Amino acid sequence: MAATGTATSTEKGRRIVGSERQTLAKDLVKRYTSGESIRALAASTGRSYGFVHRVLTESGVQLRQRGGARRRKKA
């Protein structure tokens, strides 16, 4: 398979450890805190939702609540 040329794209199923994992974690944290969803991060990196979720929690990121803005009842 040809490389895609992006630093965050990885081979599916390949273990990510050491400095490569730390670099990926920093990138994921930056993108998540700027508003990208876990699902979007997973899709763009070729990793699973669970992997991205685990890396973010290991990095100490406070995850956003699920769902969008709630509608307020009219008074």
VOROSE-88523 format. One record per residue (C-alpha): y, x, z; residue in one letter; residue number from 1. Coordinates in pm, whole numbers, plus 50000, padded with zeros to 5 digits. Example, Ala and Ser with C-alpha at 12.3 -4.5 7.8 and 13.67 -1.06 7.14 Angstrom:
2
<atom><c2>49550</c2><c1>51230</c1><c3>50780</c3><type>A</type><seq>1</seq></atom>
<atom><c2>49894</c2><c1>51367</c1><c3>50714</c3><type>S</type><seq>2</seq></atom>
END
This chain:
75
<atom><c2>50000</c2><c1>50000</c1><c3>50000</c3><type>M</type><seq>1</seq></atom>
<atom><c2>50352</c2><c1>50116</c1><c3>49926</c3><type>A</type><seq>2</seq></atom>
<atom><c2>50599</c2><c1>50164</c1><c3>50207</c3><type>A</type><seq>3</seq></atom>
<atom><c2>50881</c2><c1>49914</c1><c3>50219</c3><type>T</type><seq>4</seq></atom>
<atom><c2>51137</c2><c1>50174</c1><c3>50318</c3><type>G</type><seq>5</seq></atom>
<atom><c2>51258</c2><c1>49997</c1><c3>50633</c3><type>T</type><seq>6</seq></atom>
<atom><c2>51232</c2><c1>50164</c1><c3>50969</c3><type>A</type><seq>7</seq></atom>
<atom><c2>51121</c2><c1>49844</c1><c3>51142</c3><type>T</type><seq>8</seq></atom>
<atom><c2>50846</c2><c1>49746</c1><c3>50898</c3><type>S</type><seq>9</seq></atom>
<atom><c2>50503</c2><c1>49862</c1><c3>51013</c3><type>T</type><seq>10</seq></atom>
<atom><c2>50148</c2><c1>49830</c1><c3>50893</c3><type>E</type><seq>11</seq></atom>
<atom><c2>49992</c2><c1>49513</c1><c3>51025</c3><type>K</type><seq>12</seq></atom>
<atom><c2>49753</c2><c1>49580</c1><c3>51311</c3><type>G</type><seq>13</seq></atom>
<atom><c2>49844</c2><c1>49947</c1><c3>51352</c3><type>R</type><seq>14</seq></atom>
<atom><c2>49910</c2><c1>50054</c1><c3>51711</c3><type>R</type><seq>15</seq></atom>
<atom><c2>50270</c2><c1>50137</c1><c3>51791</c3><type>I</type><seq>16</seq></atom>
<atom><c2>50292</c2><c1>50389</c1><c3>52077</c3><type>V</type><seq>17</seq></atom>
<atom><c2>50512</c2><c1>50662</c1><c3>52218</c3><type>G</type><seq>18</seq></atom>
<atom><c2>50848</c2><c1>50740</c1><c3>52064</c3><type>S</type><seq>19</seq></atom>
<atom><c2>50784</c2><c1>50507</c1><c3>51770</c3><type>E</type><seq>20</seq></atom>
<atom><c2>50740</c2><c1>50216</c1><c3>52012</c3><type>R</type><seq>21</seq></atom>
<atom><c2>51056</c2><c1>50312</c1><c3>52203</c3><type>Q</type><seq>22</seq></atom>
<atom><c2>51254</c2><c1>50326</c1><c3>51879</c3><type>T</type><seq>23</seq></atom>
<atom><c2>51118</c2><c1>49989</c1><c3>51768</c3><type>L</type><seq>24</seq></atom>
<atom><c2>51191</c2><c1>49842</c1><c3>52114</c3><type>A</type><seq>25</seq></atom>
<atom><c2>51555</c2><c1>49957</c1><c3>52101</c3><type>K</type><seq>26</seq></atom>
<atom><c2>51596</c2><c1>49801</c1><c3>51757</c3><type>D</type><seq>27</seq></atom>
<atom><c2>51432</c2><c1>49474</c1><c3>51864</c3><type>L</type><seq>28</seq></atom>
<atom><c2>51645</c2><c1>49453</c1><c3>52181</c3><type>V</type><seq>29</seq></atom>
<atom><c2>51965</c2><c1>49511</c1><c3>51983</c3><type>K</type><seq>30</seq></atom>
<atom><c2>51874</c2><c1>49247</c1><c3>51724</c3><type>R</type><seq>31</seq></atom>
<atom><c2>51753</c2><c1>48993</c1><c3>51983</c3><type>Y</type><seq>32</seq></atom>
<atom><c2>52063</c2><c1>49027</c1><c3>52199</c3><type>T</type><seq>33</seq></atom>
<atom><c2>52280</c2><c1>48981</c1><c3>51888</c3><type>S</type><seq>34</seq></atom>
<atom><c2>52116</c2><c1>48641</c1><c3>51833</c3><type>G</type><seq>35</seq></atom>
<atom><c2>51805</c2><c1>48685</c1><c3>51620</c3><type>E</type><seq>36</seq></atom>
<atom><c2>51501</c2><c1>48483</c1><c3>51727</c3><type>S</type><seq>37</seq></atom>
<atom><c2>51168</c2><c1>48631</c1><c3>51833</c3><type>I</type><seq>38</seq></atom>
<atom><c2>51002</c2><c1>48459</c1><c3>51536</c3><type>R</type><seq>39</seq></atom>
<atom><c2>51254</c2><c1>48612</c1><c3>51294</c3><type>A</type><seq>40</seq></atom>
<atom><c2>51201</c2><c1>48955</c1><c3>51448</c3><type>L</type><seq>41</seq></atom>
<atom><c2>50825</c2><c1>48916</c1><c3>51422</c3><type>A</type><seq>42</seq></atom>
<atom><c2>50848</c2><c1>48813</c1><c3>51056</c3><type>A</type><seq>43</seq></atom>
<atom><c2>51082</c2><c1>49098</c1><c3>50960</c3><type>S</type><seq>44</seq></atom>
<atom><c2>50874</c2><c1>49367</c1><c3>51135</c3><type>T</type><seq>45</seq></atom>
<atom><c2>50534</c2><c1>49237</c1><c3>51031</c3><type>G</type><seq>46</seq></atom>
<atom><c2>50423</c2><c1>49211</c1><c3>51395</c3><type>R</type><seq>47</seq></atom>
<atom><c2>50306</c2><c1>48908</c1><c3>51590</c3><type>S</type><seq>48</seq></atom>
<atom><c2>50526</c2><c1>48684</c1><c3>51803</c3><type>Y</type><seq>49</seq></atom>
<atom><c2>50330</c2><c1>48801</c1><c3>52110</c3><type>G</type><seq>50</seq></atom>
<atom><c2>50388</c2><c1>49168</c1><c3>52031</c3><type>F</type><seq>51</seq></atom>
<atom><c2>50764</c2><c1>49120</c1><c3>51992</c3><type>V</type><seq>52</seq></atom>
<atom><c2>50779</c2><c1>48904</c1><c3>52308</c3><type>H</type><seq>53</seq></atom>
<atom><c2>50587</c2><c1>49169</c1><c3>52505</c3><type>R</type><seq>54</seq></atom>
<atom><c2>50807</c2><c1>49456</c1><c3>52382</c3><type>V</type><seq>55</seq></atom>
<atom><c2>51122</c2><c1>49264</c1><c3>52473</c3><type>L</type><seq>56</seq></atom>
<atom><c2>50998</c2><c1>49177</c1><c3>52822</c3><type>T</type><seq>57</seq></atom>
<atom><c2>50879</c2><c1>49536</c1><c3>52878</c3><type>E</type><seq>58</seq></atom>
<atom><c2>51231</c2><c1>49647</c1><c3>52785</c3><type>S</type><seq>59</seq></atom>
<atom><c2>51380</c2><c1>49424</c1><c3>53055</c3><type>G</type><seq>60</seq></atom>
<atom><c2>51552</c2><c1>49176</c1><c3>52824</c3><type>V</type><seq>61</seq></atom>
<atom><c2>51626</c2><c1>48834</c1><c3>52972</c3><type>Q</type><seq>62</seq></atom>
<atom><c2>51483</c2><c1>48595</c1><c3>52716</c3><type>L</type><seq>63</seq></atom>
<atom><c2>51682</c2><c1>48294</c1><c3>52603</c3><type>R</type><seq>64</seq></atom>
<atom><c2>51561</c2><c1>47945</c1><c3>52685</c3><type>Q</type><seq>65</seq></atom>
<atom><c2>51369</c2><c1>47754</c1><c3>52423</c3><type>R</type><seq>66</seq></atom>
<atom><c2>51532</c2><c1>47504</c1><c3>52192</c3><type>G</type><seq>67</seq></atom>
<atom><c2>51883</c2><c1>47450</c1><c3>52070</c3><type>G</type><seq>68</seq></atom>
<atom><c2>52189</c2><c1>47302</c1><c3>52230</c3><type>A</type><seq>69</seq></atom>
<atom><c2>52126</c2><c1>46974</c1><c3>52408</c3><type>R</type><seq>70</seq></atom>
<atom><c2>52322</c2><c1>46667</c1><c3>52320</c3><type>R</type><seq>71</seq></atom>
<atom><c2>52520</c2><c1>46510</c1><c3>52599</c3><type>R</type><seq>72</seq></atom>
<atom><c2>52491</c2><c1>46140</c1><c3>52666</c3><type>K</type><seq>73</seq></atom>
<atom><c2>52797</c2><c1>45938</c1><c3>52583</c3><type>K</type><seq>74</seq></atom>
<atom><c2>52958</c2><c1>45800</c1><c3>52898</c3><type>A</type><seq>75</seq></atom>
END
